[in-house]
Amino acid sequence: MAAPSLYELKILPEFRRRVKDLSLNEFLNSDMQLLRWIRARENNLDQAELMLRAHMKWREEVSFDQLLLLDMPKQCEGVILDTILGFDNDN
């Protein structure tokens, strides 16, 4: 992702203030993640806010944040392979 422009850095705190009530986690509240929404709507904060709110509503509706906590159904265990093949430098 390209480095933020001076204008983007100027409007970022305003965008963060507008979406403060969403209680975004640390990752979603990072500068670069918020800039994705701003850039997607060509620096229109009203449109970026609407899009982010719709996304967060979808995440809640489909229980997106709970997916990694789910156990794999028994009928999928033999079909979906989940073998660890190795490790990278960070394990």
N, CA and C atoms as an extended XYZ file, in Angstrom:
273
Properties=species:S:1:pos:R:3:atomname:S:1:resname:S:1:resid:I:1 pbc="F F F"
N         0.850       -1.170        0.000 N   MET     1
C         0.000        0.000        0.000 CA  MET     1
C         0.894        1.230        0.000 C   MET     1
N         0.521        2.197       -0.775 N   ALA     2
C         1.302        3.431       -0.874 CA  ALA     2
C         1.254        4.211        0.435 C   ALA     2
N         2.296        4.954        0.672 N   ALA     3
C         2.365        5.783        1.873 CA  ALA     3
C         1.237        6.817        1.843 C   ALA     3
N         0.710        7.183        3.003 N   PRO     4
C        -0.373        8.161        3.039 CA  PRO     4
C         0.092        9.541        2.605 C   PRO     4
N        -0.790       10.243        1.927 N   SER     5
C        -0.496       11.616        1.527 CA  SER     5
C        -0.712       12.541        2.726 C   SER     5
N        -0.254       13.759        2.598 N   LEU     6
C        -0.462       14.734        3.675 CA  LEU     6
C        -1.943       14.976        3.913 C   LEU     6
N        -2.740       15.015        2.839 N   TYR     7
C        -4.173       15.211        2.990 CA  TYR     7
C        -4.812       14.044        3.723 C   TYR     7
N        -4.406       12.823        3.377 N   GLU     8
C        -4.953       11.647        4.056 CA  GLU     8
C        -4.603       11.660        5.537 C   GLU     8
N        -3.392       12.048        5.856 N   LEU     9
C        -3.002       12.149        7.269 CA  LEU     9
C        -3.808       13.221        7.992 C   LEU     9
N        -4.214       14.240        7.263 N   LYS    10
C        -5.010       15.318        7.863 CA  LYS    10
C        -6.440       14.865        8.167 C   LYS    10
N        -7.036       14.052        7.266 N   ILE    11
C        -8.431       13.649        7.463 CA  ILE    11
C        -8.576       12.360        8.273 C   ILE    11
N        -7.489       11.633        8.460 N   LEU    12
C        -7.546       10.371        9.199 CA  LEU    12
C        -8.084       10.523       10.625 C   LEU    12
N        -7.620       11.513       11.406 N   PRO    13
C        -8.180       11.655       12.770 CA  PRO    13
C        -9.689       11.929       12.777 C   PRO    13
N       -10.176       12.664       11.792 N   GLU    14
C       -11.613       12.928       11.696 CA  GLU    14
C       -12.375       11.638       11.410 C   GLU    14
N       -11.844       10.826       10.513 N   PHE    15
C       -12.489        9.547       10.202 CA  PHE    15
C       -12.490        8.636       11.425 C   PHE    15
N       -11.374        8.589       12.115 N   ARG    16
C       -11.277        7.755       13.322 CA  ARG    16
C       -12.298        8.224       14.369 C   ARG    16
N       -12.479        9.532       14.497 N   ARG    17
C       -13.453       10.078       15.444 CA  ARG    17
C       -14.871        9.655       15.056 C   ARG    17
N       -15.168        9.674       13.764 N   ARG    18
C       -16.510        9.320       13.289 CA  ARG    18
C       -16.872        7.859       13.557 C   ARG    18
N       -15.887        6.976       13.509 N   VAL    19
C       -16.175        5.542       13.655 CA  VAL    19
C       -15.773        5.012       15.026 C   VAL    19
N       -15.512        5.901       15.948 N   LYS    20
C       -15.083        5.524       17.295 CA  LYS    20
C       -16.093        4.610       17.988 C   LYS    20
N       -17.367        4.817       17.724 N   ASP    21
C       -18.412        4.032       18.383 CA  ASP    21
C       -18.440        2.569       17.924 C   ASP    21
N       -17.723        2.229       16.852 N   LEU    22
C       -17.710        0.855       16.361 CA  LEU    22
C       -16.822       -0.071       17.196 C   LEU    22
N       -16.023        0.489       18.089 N   SER    23
C       -15.124       -0.301       18.941 CA  SER    23
C       -14.288       -1.267       18.104 C   SER    23
N       -13.570       -0.719       17.141 N   LEU    24
C       -12.722       -1.527       16.263 CA  LEU    24
C       -11.558       -2.096       17.047 C   LEU    24
N       -11.142       -3.311       16.679 N   ASN    25
C        -9.979       -3.895       17.340 CA  ASN    25
C        -8.716       -3.152       16.884 C   ASN    25
N        -7.598       -3.491       17.469 N   GLU    26
C        -6.349       -2.776       17.196 CA  GLU    26
C        -5.978       -2.822       15.716 C   GLU    26
N        -6.166       -3.969       15.088 N   PHE    27
C        -5.843       -4.112       13.670 CA  PHE    27
C        -6.734       -3.235       12.804 C   PHE    27
N        -8.050       -3.315       12.996 N   LEU    28
C        -8.981       -2.551       12.171 CA  LEU    28
C        -8.899       -1.053       12.419 C   LEU    28
N        -8.397       -0.660       13.579 N   ASN    29
C        -8.285        0.755       13.921 CA  ASN    29
C        -6.917        1.336       13.553 C   ASN    29
N        -6.061        0.528       12.922 N   SER    30
C        -4.741        1.033       12.541 CA  SER    30
C        -4.881        2.044       11.404 C   SER    30
N        -3.893        2.903       11.290 N   ASP    31
C        -3.921        3.935       10.254 CA  ASP    31
C        -4.090        3.328        8.864 C   ASP    31
N        -3.313        2.298        8.562 N   MET    32
C        -3.351        1.735        7.216 CA  MET    32
C        -4.698        1.069        6.916 C   MET    32
N        -5.309        0.424        7.891 N   GLN    33
C        -6.618       -0.189        7.641 CA  GLN    33
C        -7.694        0.875        7.436 C   GLN    33
N        -7.667        1.920        8.241 N   LEU    34
C        -8.649        2.989        8.063 CA  LEU    34
C        -8.432        3.718        6.740 C   LEU    34
N        -7.178        3.862        6.339 N   LEU    35
C        -6.899        4.511        5.057 CA  LEU    35
C        -7.459        3.705        3.886 C   LEU    35
N        -7.543        2.407        4.015 N   ARG    36
C        -8.144        1.586        2.958 CA  ARG    36
C        -9.578        2.021        2.680 C   ARG    36
N       -10.331        2.278        3.736 N   TRP    37
C       -11.729        2.692        3.573 CA  TRP    37
C       -11.812        4.095        2.982 C   TRP    37
N       -10.940        4.972        3.448 N   ILE    38
C       -10.924        6.347        2.939 CA  ILE    38
C       -10.558        6.353        1.452 C   ILE    38
N        -9.550        5.605        1.091 N   ARG    39
C        -9.114        5.559       -0.309 CA  ARG    39
C       -10.162        4.899       -1.201 C   ARG    39
N       -10.859        3.908       -0.676 N   ALA    40
C       -11.877        3.225       -1.473 CA  ALA    40
C       -12.997        4.164       -1.888 C   ALA    40
N       -13.180        5.211       -1.136 N   ARG    41
C       -14.219        6.197       -1.446 CA  ARG    41
C       -13.623        7.557       -1.809 C   ARG    41
N       -12.379        7.494       -2.314 N   GLU    42
C       -11.701        8.684       -2.847 CA  GLU    42
C       -11.770        9.866       -1.882 C   GLU    42
N       -11.434        9.603       -0.637 N   ASN    43
C       -11.344       10.608        0.441 CA  ASN    43
C       -12.679       11.229        0.843 C   ASN    43
N       -13.784       10.626        0.443 N   ASN    44
C       -15.095       11.092        0.869 CA  ASN    44
C       -15.403       10.399        2.198 C   ASN    44
N       -15.268       11.127        3.301 N   LEU    45
C       -15.423       10.512        4.621 CA  LEU    45
C       -16.833       10.010        4.881 C   LEU    45
N       -17.842       10.698        4.342 N   ASP    46
C       -19.222       10.236        4.532 CA  ASP    46
C       -19.418        8.860        3.907 C   ASP    46
N       -18.939        8.704        2.672 N   GLN    47
C       -19.073        7.427        1.979 CA  GLN    47
C       -18.204        6.334        2.614 C   GLN    47
N       -16.993        6.712        3.038 N   ALA    48
C       -16.106        5.743        3.688 CA  ALA    48
C       -16.722        5.248        4.990 C   ALA    48
N       -17.329        6.142        5.733 N   GLU    49
C       -17.973        5.755        6.989 CA  GLU    49
C       -19.136        4.798        6.734 C   GLU    49
N       -19.963        5.104        5.739 N   LEU    50
C       -21.083        4.221        5.406 CA  LEU    50
C       -20.592        2.830        5.025 C   LEU    50
N       -19.532        2.782        4.230 N   MET    51
C       -19.012        1.499        3.785 CA  MET    51
C       -18.431        0.702        4.951 C   MET    51
N       -17.683        1.355        5.823 N   LEU    52
C       -17.114        0.662        6.981 CA  LEU    52
C       -18.210        0.171        7.916 C   LEU    52
N       -19.229        0.978        8.133 N   ARG    53
C       -20.335        0.555        8.999 CA  ARG    53
C       -21.071       -0.649        8.402 C   ARG    53
N       -21.269       -0.644        7.087 N   ALA    54
C       -21.918       -1.783        6.432 CA  ALA    54
C       -21.045       -3.030        6.567 C   ALA    54
N       -19.751       -2.871        6.437 N   HIS    55
C       -18.834       -4.002        6.586 CA  HIS    55
C       -18.890       -4.573        8.002 C   HIS    55
N       -18.867       -3.700        8.996 N   MET    56
C       -18.900       -4.159       10.378 CA  MET    56
C       -20.234       -4.842       10.701 C   MET    56
N       -21.312       -4.349       10.101 N   LYS    57
C       -22.623       -4.983       10.285 CA  LYS    57
C       -22.601       -6.389        9.684 C   LYS    57
N       -22.007       -6.534        8.489 N   TRP    58
C       -21.895       -7.838        7.849 CA  TRP    58
C       -21.067       -8.786        8.709 C   TRP    58
N       -19.938       -8.297        9.240 N   ARG    59
C       -19.087       -9.139       10.095 CA  ARG    59
C       -19.876       -9.683       11.276 C   ARG    59
N       -20.734       -8.843       11.828 N   GLU    60
C       -21.555       -9.277       12.971 CA  GLU    60
C       -22.616      -10.282       12.525 C   GLU    60
N       -23.262      -10.019       11.385 N   GLU    61
C       -24.325      -10.904       10.900 CA  GLU    61
C       -23.825      -12.315       10.603 C   GLU    61
N       -22.630      -12.425       10.050 N   VAL    62
C       -22.104      -13.746        9.689 CA  VAL    62
C       -21.177      -14.307       10.755 C   VAL    62
N       -21.068      -13.622       11.883 N   SER    63
C       -20.196      -14.046       12.994 CA  SER    63
C       -18.766      -14.262       12.515 C   SER    63
N       -18.287      -13.344       11.714 N   PHE    64
C       -16.964      -13.458       11.107 CA  PHE    64
C       -15.863      -13.607       12.151 C   PHE    64
N       -15.912      -12.844       13.211 N   ASP    65
C       -14.860      -12.876       14.223 CA  ASP    65
C       -14.859      -14.165       15.036 C   ASP    65
N       -15.908      -14.980       14.902 N   GLN    66
C       -15.992      -16.242       15.641 CA  GLN    66
C       -15.535      -17.436       14.816 C   GLN    66
N       -15.241      -17.227       13.526 N   LEU    67
C       -14.928      -18.359       12.646 CA  LEU    67
C       -13.748      -19.187       13.128 C   LEU    67
N       -12.706      -18.551       13.603 N   LEU    68
C       -11.534      -19.305       14.035 CA  LEU    68
C       -11.764      -20.069       15.333 C   LEU    68
N       -12.828      -19.742       16.035 N   LEU    69
C       -13.130      -20.429       17.290 CA  LEU    69
C       -13.972      -21.686       17.088 C   LEU    69
N       -14.488      -21.869       15.886 N   LEU    70
C       -15.368      -23.008       15.612 CA  LEU    70
C       -14.562      -24.297       15.462 C   LEU    70
N       -15.138      -25.379       15.909 N   ASP    71
C       -14.550      -26.701       15.694 CA  ASP    71
C       -14.976      -27.196       14.311 C   ASP    71
N       -14.096      -27.934       13.653 N   MET    72
C       -14.405      -28.474       12.342 CA  MET    72
C       -15.433      -29.590       12.490 C   MET    72
N       -16.492      -29.569       11.677 N   PRO    73
C       -17.488      -30.643       11.733 CA  PRO    73
C       -16.842      -31.992       11.413 C   PRO    73
N       -17.353      -33.064       12.048 N   LYS    74
C       -16.792      -34.409       11.881 CA  LYS    74
C       -16.768      -34.842       10.409 C   LYS    74
N       -17.822      -34.501        9.649 N   GLN    75
C       -17.888      -34.937        8.257 CA  GLN    75
C       -16.848      -34.249        7.378 C   GLN    75
N       -16.232      -33.176        7.855 N   CYS    76
C       -15.211      -32.461        7.082 CA  CYS    76
C       -13.792      -32.899        7.425 C   CYS    76
N       -13.612      -33.570        8.528 N   GLU    77
C       -12.273      -33.901        9.004 CA  GLU    77
C       -11.464      -34.708        7.995 C   GLU    77
N       -12.068      -35.667        7.316 N   GLY    78
C       -11.334      -36.470        6.347 CA  GLY    78
C       -11.200      -35.812        4.990 C   GLY    78
N       -11.997      -34.795        4.737 N   VAL    79
C       -12.013      -34.149        3.432 CA  VAL    79
C       -11.054      -32.965        3.376 C   VAL    79
N       -11.018      -32.192        4.438 N   ILE    80
C       -10.183      -30.995        4.484 CA  ILE    80
C        -8.881      -31.338        5.190 C   ILE    80
N        -7.809      -31.219        4.465 N   LEU    81
C        -6.500      -31.535        5.033 CA  LEU    81
C        -5.939      -30.296        5.730 C   LEU    81
N        -5.462      -30.485        6.927 N   ASP    82
C        -4.908      -29.360        7.688 CA  ASP    82
C        -3.586      -29.749        8.335 C   ASP    82
N        -2.709      -30.316        7.548 N   THR    83
C        -1.423      -30.769        8.049 CA  THR    83
C        -0.414      -29.631        8.007 C   THR    83
N         0.365      -29.498        9.062 N   ILE    84
C         1.431      -28.504        9.078 CA  ILE    84
C         2.604      -29.095        8.304 C   ILE    84
N         3.016      -28.399        7.243 N   LEU    85
C         4.081      -28.913        6.391 CA  LEU    85
C         5.462      -28.459        6.847 C   LEU    85
N         5.555      -27.394        7.589 N   GLY    86
C         6.847      -26.884        8.015 CA  GLY    86
C         6.679      -25.573        8.753 C   GLY    86
N         7.765      -24.921        8.959 N   PHE    87
C         7.750      -23.657        9.695 CA  PHE    87
C         8.526      -22.612        8.922 C   PHE    87
N         8.148      -21.357        9.059 N   ASP    88
C         8.935      -20.279        8.480 CA  ASP    88
C         9.929      -19.782        9.535 C   ASP    88
N        10.632      -18.735        9.241 N   ASN    89
C        11.646      -18.211       10.175 CA  ASN    89
C        11.049      -17.753       11.505 C   ASN    89
N         9.753      -17.417       11.493 N   ASP    90
C         9.090      -16.974       12.721 CA  ASP    90
C         8.342      -18.104       13.409 C   ASP    90
N         8.550      -19.337       12.968 N   ASN    91
C         7.868      -20.535       13.480 CA  ASN    91
C         6.406      -20.531       13.110 C   ASN    91
